[in-house]
Amino acid sequence: MSLWTVRLSSEAAKVLKRADRPTQERLSQKIDALAEDPFAASKPLVNSDMRSARVGGLRMLLKLDHGEVVVLVISIEARGQVYRRLS
């Protein structure tokens, strides 16, 4: 039973849709894990209120809304690209 609702931004949904089938499956498994327990399936980012989840060479940037019990996937990008936006 999912305790959290996972929502994808339009950007993250596009990446998921365009990924190859094995990557889509791995991302979907991670999304399911985030719905069960986002704290175990991700790690906090230093000096930020966001979290990161790893799927191979990809990173998912997340924000948690404790009030509505929602995990918002902001972006899915390659590890080398995703953290540059935060700077």
N, CA and C atoms as an extended XYZ file, in Angstrom:
261
Properties=species:S:1:pos:R:3:atomname:S:1:resname:S:1:resid:I:1 pbc="F F F"
N         0.831       -1.176        0.000 N   MET     1
C         0.000        0.000        0.000 CA  MET     1
C         0.877        1.241        0.000 C   MET     1
N         0.614        2.151       -0.891 N   SER     2
C         1.391        3.384       -0.996 CA  SER     2
C         0.925        4.388        0.050 C   SER     2
N         1.878        4.920        0.760 N   LEU     3
C         1.566        5.929        1.749 CA  LEU     3
C         1.690        7.326        1.162 C   LEU     3
N         2.580        7.494        0.174 N   TRP     4
C         2.826        8.781       -0.459 CA  TRP     4
C         2.311        8.740       -1.887 C   TRP     4
N         1.886        9.895       -2.384 N   THR     5
C         1.508       10.035       -3.785 CA  THR     5
C         2.697       10.627       -4.518 C   THR     5
N         3.053       10.050       -5.658 N   VAL     6
C         4.176       10.552       -6.447 CA  VAL     6
C         3.619       11.274       -7.666 C   VAL     6
N         4.058       12.519       -7.853 N   ARG     7
C         3.665       13.306       -9.022 CA  ARG     7
C         4.921       13.686       -9.789 C   ARG     7
N         4.848       13.612      -11.104 N   LEU     8
C         5.970       13.974      -11.951 CA  LEU     8
C         5.710       15.323      -12.599 C   LEU     8
N         6.743       16.162      -12.634 N   SER     9
C         6.631       17.415      -13.374 CA  SER     9
C         6.520       17.061      -14.855 C   SER     9
N         6.101       18.016      -15.669 N   SER    10
C         5.974       17.739      -17.103 CA  SER    10
C         7.331       17.377      -17.699 C   SER    10
N         8.386       18.013      -17.223 N   GLU    11
C         9.740       17.708      -17.700 CA  GLU    11
C        10.138       16.270      -17.356 C   GLU    11
N         9.878       15.858      -16.118 N   ALA    12
C        10.216       14.501      -15.696 CA  ALA    12
C         9.380       13.465      -16.449 C   ALA    12
N         8.103       13.773      -16.700 N   ALA    13
C         7.240       12.847      -17.439 CA  ALA    13
C         7.740       12.662      -18.865 C   ALA    13
N         8.243       13.719      -19.485 N   LYS    14
C         8.788       13.618      -20.841 CA  LYS    14
C        10.009       12.711      -20.872 C   LYS    14
N        10.895       12.868      -19.898 N   VAL    15
C        12.092       12.038      -19.836 CA  VAL    15
C        11.703       10.582      -19.657 C   VAL    15
N        10.758       10.317      -18.771 N   LEU    16
C        10.301        8.951      -18.541 CA  LEU    16
C         9.696        8.361      -19.807 C   LEU    16
N         8.899        9.127      -20.497 N   LYS    17
C         8.234        8.652      -21.714 CA  LYS    17
C         9.234        8.360      -22.833 C   LYS    17
N        10.290        9.163      -22.930 N   ARG    18
C        11.272        9.025      -24.017 CA  ARG    18
C        12.368        8.017      -23.726 C   ARG    18
N        12.471        7.552      -22.499 N   ALA    19
C        13.523        6.600      -22.132 CA  ALA    19
C        13.252        5.238      -22.765 C   ALA    19
N        14.314        4.456      -22.905 N   ASP    20
C        14.131        3.101      -23.441 CA  ASP    20
C        13.418        2.234      -22.403 C   ASP    20
N        12.907        1.107      -22.841 N   ARG    21
C        12.063        0.256      -21.996 CA  ARG    21
C        12.748       -0.171      -20.692 C   ARG    21
N        14.008       -0.665      -20.716 N   PRO    22
C        14.642       -1.048      -19.433 CA  PRO    22
C        14.782        0.122      -18.465 C   PRO    22
N        15.111        1.305      -18.999 N   THR    23
C        15.243        2.487      -18.136 CA  THR    23
C        13.886        2.894      -17.584 C   THR    23
N        12.844        2.821      -18.399 N   GLN    24
C        11.490        3.119      -17.919 CA  GLN    24
C        11.116        2.197      -16.769 C   GLN    24
N        11.443        0.918      -16.900 N   GLU    25
C        11.110       -0.042      -15.839 CA  GLU    25
C        11.868        0.271      -14.554 C   GLU    25
N        13.162        0.608      -14.674 N   ARG    26
C        13.938        0.931      -13.476 CA  ARG    26
C        13.436        2.213      -12.821 C   ARG    26
N        13.095        3.215      -13.639 N   LEU    27
C        12.541        4.449      -13.085 CA  LEU    27
C        11.197        4.188      -12.410 C   LEU    27
N        10.364        3.360      -13.011 N   SER    28
C         9.059        3.025      -12.418 CA  SER    28
C         9.226        2.297      -11.093 C   SER    28
N        10.206        1.407      -11.009 N   GLN    29
C        10.474        0.716       -9.746 CA  GLN    29
C        10.893        1.706       -8.666 C   GLN    29
N        11.716        2.685       -9.047 N   LYS    30
C        12.152        3.696       -8.070 CA  LYS    30
C        10.975        4.565       -7.636 C   LYS    30
N        10.099        4.905       -8.581 N   ILE    31
C         8.907        5.693       -8.249 CA  ILE    31
C         8.032        4.924       -7.265 C   ILE    31
N         7.883        3.615       -7.478 N   ASP    32
C         7.119        2.784       -6.538 CA  ASP    32
C         7.772        2.779       -5.160 C   ASP    32
N         9.108        2.691       -5.131 N   ALA    33
C         9.824        2.712       -3.845 CA  ALA    33
C         9.650        4.055       -3.150 C   ALA    33
N         9.632        5.139       -3.921 N   LEU    34
C         9.416        6.472       -3.337 CA  LEU    34
C         8.020        6.579       -2.739 C   LEU    34
N         7.041        5.951       -3.363 N   ALA    35
C         5.673        5.984       -2.842 CA  ALA    35
C         5.582        5.233       -1.516 C   ALA    35
N         6.352        4.180       -1.375 N   GLU    36
C         6.338        3.408       -0.131 CA  GLU    36
C         7.051        4.150        1.003 C   GLU    36
N         8.280        4.612        0.735 N   ASP    37
C         9.063        5.314        1.754 CA  ASP    37
C        10.094        6.214        1.081 C   ASP    37
N         9.764        7.480        0.867 N   PRO    38
C        10.698        8.370        0.163 CA  PRO    38
C        11.986        8.628        0.939 C   PRO    38
N        11.971        8.435        2.230 N   PHE    39
C        13.171        8.678        3.022 CA  PHE    39
C        14.185        7.553        2.851 C   PHE    39
N        13.729        6.341        2.665 N   ALA    40
C        14.627        5.214        2.447 CA  ALA    40
C        15.093        5.141        0.996 C   ALA    40
N        14.284        5.634        0.061 N   ALA    41
C        14.585        5.515       -1.361 CA  ALA    41
C        15.318        6.729       -1.925 C   ALA    41
N        15.636        7.713       -1.075 N   SER    42
C        16.329        8.909       -1.551 CA  SER    42
C        17.219        9.447       -0.443 C   SER    42
N        18.032       10.428       -0.818 N   LYS    43
C        18.897       11.057        0.187 CA  LYS    43
C        18.716       12.570        0.131 C   LYS    43
N        18.883       13.240        1.250 N   PRO    44
C        18.746       14.705        1.251 CA  PRO    44
C        19.945       15.357        0.568 C   PRO    44
N        19.705       16.466       -0.086 N   LEU    45
C        20.779       17.241       -0.688 CA  LEU    45
C        21.276       18.265        0.320 C   LEU    45
N        22.567       18.488        0.336 N   VAL    46
C        23.186       19.427        1.264 CA  VAL    46
C        22.740       20.846        0.915 C   VAL    46
N        22.404       21.613        1.927 N   ASN    47
C        21.989       23.017        1.783 CA  ASN    47
C        20.783       23.188        0.866 C   ASN    47
N        19.854       22.257        0.912 N   SER    48
C        18.668       22.322        0.069 CA  SER    48
C        17.528       21.587        0.762 C   SER    48
N        16.300       21.926        0.387 N   ASP    49
C        15.150       21.203        0.915 CA  ASP    49
C        14.751       20.056       -0.009 C   ASP    49
N        15.561       19.811       -1.039 N   MET    50
C        15.252       18.753       -2.000 CA  MET    50
C        15.998       17.476       -1.657 C   MET    50
N        15.579       16.405       -2.322 N   ARG    51
C        16.193       15.097       -2.151 CA  ARG    51
C        16.575       14.560       -3.521 C   ARG    51
N        17.419       13.543       -3.536 N   SER    52
C        17.874       12.938       -4.772 CA  SER    52
C        17.715       11.430       -4.683 C   SER    52
N        17.281       10.827       -5.784 N   ALA    53
C        17.179        9.377       -5.873 CA  ALA    53
C        17.984        8.924       -7.083 C   ALA    53
N        18.742        7.861       -6.918 N   ARG    54
C        19.630        7.379       -7.971 CA  ARG    54
C        19.002        6.209       -8.713 C   ARG    54
N        19.085        6.261      -10.046 N   VAL    55
C        18.663        5.148      -10.896 CA  VAL    55
C        19.756        4.997      -11.950 C   VAL    55
N        20.735        4.141      -11.673 N   GLY    56
C        21.872        3.994      -12.577 CA  GLY    56
C        22.626        5.302      -12.678 C   GLY    56
N        22.831        5.792      -13.903 N   GLY    57
C        23.528        7.049      -14.125 CA  GLY    57
C        22.615        8.250      -14.070 C   GLY    57
N        21.347        8.026      -13.803 N   LEU    58
C        20.369        9.110      -13.728 CA  LEU    58
C        20.101        9.507      -12.286 C   LEU    58
N        19.694       10.743      -12.104 N   ARG    59
C        19.283       11.227      -10.788 CA  ARG    59
C        17.904       11.845      -10.908 C   ARG    59
N        17.081       11.592       -9.913 N   MET    60
C        15.753       12.190       -9.821 CA  MET    60
C        15.803       13.215       -8.694 C   MET    60
N        15.482       14.456       -8.992 N   LEU    61
C        15.394       15.486       -7.955 CA  LEU    61
C        13.967       15.532       -7.441 C   LEU    61
N        13.825       15.543       -6.129 N   LEU    62
C        12.514       15.434       -5.493 CA  LEU    62
C        12.292       16.544       -4.485 C   LEU    62
N        11.033       16.876       -4.296 N   LYS    63
C        10.603       17.709       -3.173 CA  LYS    63
C         9.488       16.952       -2.472 C   LYS    63
N         9.516       16.970       -1.160 N   LEU    64
C         8.483       16.301       -0.376 CA  LEU    64
C         7.534       17.334        0.207 C   LEU    64
N         6.252       17.075        0.071 N   ASP    65
C         5.222       17.920        0.673 CA  ASP    65
C         4.589       17.100        1.793 C   ASP    65
N         5.024       17.344        3.013 N   HIS    66
C         4.557       16.558        4.157 CA  HIS    66
C         3.086       16.790        4.441 C   HIS    66
N         2.591       17.979        4.171 N   GLY    67
C         1.184       18.290        4.431 CA  GLY    67
C         0.238       17.479        3.569 C   GLY    67
N         0.552       17.381        2.280 N   GLU    68
C        -0.311       16.636        1.362 CA  GLU    68
C         0.181       15.219        1.121 C   GLU    68
N         1.304       14.851        1.742 N   VAL    69
C         1.926       13.538        1.597 CA  VAL    69
C         2.173       13.243        0.109 C   VAL    69
N         2.916       14.161       -0.535 N   VAL    70
C         3.199       14.065       -1.963 CA  VAL    70
C         4.703       14.148       -2.187 C   VAL    70
N         5.192       13.282       -3.079 N   VAL    71
C         6.564       13.356       -3.564 CA  VAL    71
C         6.478       13.945       -4.967 C   VAL    71
N         7.098       15.096       -5.187 N   LEU    72
C         7.114       15.729       -6.502 CA  LEU    72
C         8.464       15.475       -7.144 C   LEU    72
N         8.461       14.756       -8.265 N   VAL    73
C         9.683       14.522       -9.028 CA  VAL    73
C         9.856       15.720       -9.947 C   VAL    73
N        10.837       16.545       -9.648 N   ILE    74
C        11.058       17.776      -10.385 CA  ILE    74
C        11.762       17.510      -11.704 C   ILE    74
N        12.821       16.698      -11.663 N   SER    75
C        13.544       16.411      -12.896 CA  SER    75
C        14.222       15.054      -12.818 C   SER    75
N        14.495       14.518      -13.995 N   ILE    76
C        15.254       13.280      -14.154 CA  ILE    76
C        16.326       13.594      -15.188 C   ILE    76
N        17.577       13.549      -14.756 N   GLU    77
C        18.677       13.898      -15.654 CA  GLU    77
C        19.899       13.056      -15.332 C   GLU    77
N        20.883       13.117      -16.229 N   ALA    78
C        22.163       12.456      -15.990 CA  ALA    78
C        22.829       13.085      -14.778 C   ALA    78
N        23.590       12.294      -14.068 N   ARG    79
C        24.225       12.748      -12.836 CA  ARG    79
C        25.047       14.012      -13.046 C   ARG    79
N        25.784       14.105      -14.146 N   GLY    80
C        26.629       15.270      -14.388 CA  GLY    80
C        25.855       16.549      -14.664 C   GLY    80
N        24.612       16.434      -15.070 N   GLN    81
C        23.813       17.606      -15.444 CA  GLN    81
C        22.896       18.092      -14.317 C   GLN    81
N        22.331       17.189      -13.585 N   VAL    82
C        21.244       17.535      -12.664 CA  VAL    82
C        21.694       18.477      -11.550 C   VAL    82
N        22.881       18.311      -11.030 N   TYR    83
C        23.318       19.127       -9.898 CA  TYR    83
C        23.789       20.508      -10.333 C   TYR    83
N        24.120       20.690      -11.604 N   ARG    84
C        24.565       21.995      -12.086 CA  ARG    84
C        23.458       23.030      -11.996 C   ARG    84
N        22.219       22.614      -12.152 N   ARG    85
C        21.084       23.540      -12.057 CA  ARG    85
C        20.914       24.112      -10.664 C   ARG    85
N        21.350       23.366       -9.675 N   LEU    86
C        21.170       23.788       -8.290 CA  LEU    86
C        22.145       24.889       -7.890 C   LEU    86
N        23.245       24.992       -8.574 N   SER    87
C        24.284       25.961       -8.216 CA  SER    87
C        23.845       27.371       -8.505 C   SER    87
